């Protein structure tokens, strides 16, 4: 880890306390609005880490400046950068390829979409939003920051990318309202569904939208009629010159693509043929044909290449952390990589949370160093069940599990039954 030179002011360029407080307390608007998305796109990854100084340098600076530096390095330690992991690169590469191809199509009436699936804390939203922001930067630069499809005399916002979270209680109307809410568009309470759909179509066209990111798609459940209608509406949006990017937890297991199966050899989800295809030669749904599903994985340690990718990720975090006693190899040397893999199972979100908490504990305790004994004191709760190393867990079919097993009928006690006079005469 590089250390600051001993000559000169070691805190040169350190923001004032007021500036640091503004960064901490300023907050940011919701990402599912135009203002919030633009704030994310223009500010993502711009936080300049605190200067790296030694414990000796820290001890000789004035106490007021020392407090400012400690506050700023706390801000640094709790904002780990998004790194180019193999999983992140895989998602970004697919999104770039799909958006590049779809935006160049001339006559195809339907734009193919993408589904990004994975378990909790796997970094789905971060990877998708990062790729979407990079696309928007390139698209704006390509068109000189002007909407190429804008009508003369209009001043519509140019929004190449729209980010929306799937409503908790999803209906076609609520989905339309969420998309229109991104632009803060006015809607009538008495508006019918066809009117809302037309308003959404006009908004997507007028604002020059090329990519529509729908997060938390796993809130849909295909046994509900409203959710099936929402999925149909999403497919209808694909004919509006817009690329749909859906993200959610365990998408194959919730029925959006039927009951998919995981192929260990190809490490891809495969869709079994529908029964209706065998009988009628028709597909009931075209969802699996219109979307390409990608499974966001965790770090693994079964091959040297996978191990090196994990170590490289740890090295990136190590260079970003600001601890006064930190030394080179703090996270990558000795048995620390194996320890961190064991504690987090390679889940990138859990790893970041563990190390962020560890950095705070290191500062509060005065240890100023992360090691295994310090991390042992931090409780890390797993949000998802333990998974086999080579095969994702697919929940059981609720219809199958909900069936009650038939039990043998208990015979009725007939000791006190009255069988009539004939029966009594025979006794």
CORPE-V304491 format. One line per field, one symbol per residue. ss: DSSP state (@ for helix, = for strand, . for the rest). burial: 1 if it has 24 or more other C-alpha atoms within 12 Angstrom, else 0. Layout:
ss=???
burial=???
//
This chain:
ss=................@@@@@@@@@........@@@@@@@@@@...........@@@@@@..@@@@@@@@@@@@@@@........@@@@@@@@@@@@@@@@@@@........======.....@@@@@@@@@@@@@@@@@@@..................=====......@@@@@@@@@@@..........@@@@@@@@@@@@@@....=====.@@@.....@@@@@@@@@@@@@.....=======.@@@@......===....===....@@@@@@......@@@@=====........@@@@@@@@@@@@@@@@@...............@@@@@@@@@...@@@@@@@@@@@@@@@@@@......@@@@......................@@@@...................@@@@@..
burial=1000000001100110000100000000001111011101100100011111111011000000000111111111111111111111101111110111011000000111111111111111111111111111001000000011000000011111111111100111111111111110001000000001101111111111111111111111110000110111111111111111111111111111111111000000101000000000000001110111111111110000001011111111111111111110111100011111101111111111111111111110000111110110000100000000000101000000000000000000000000000000000
//
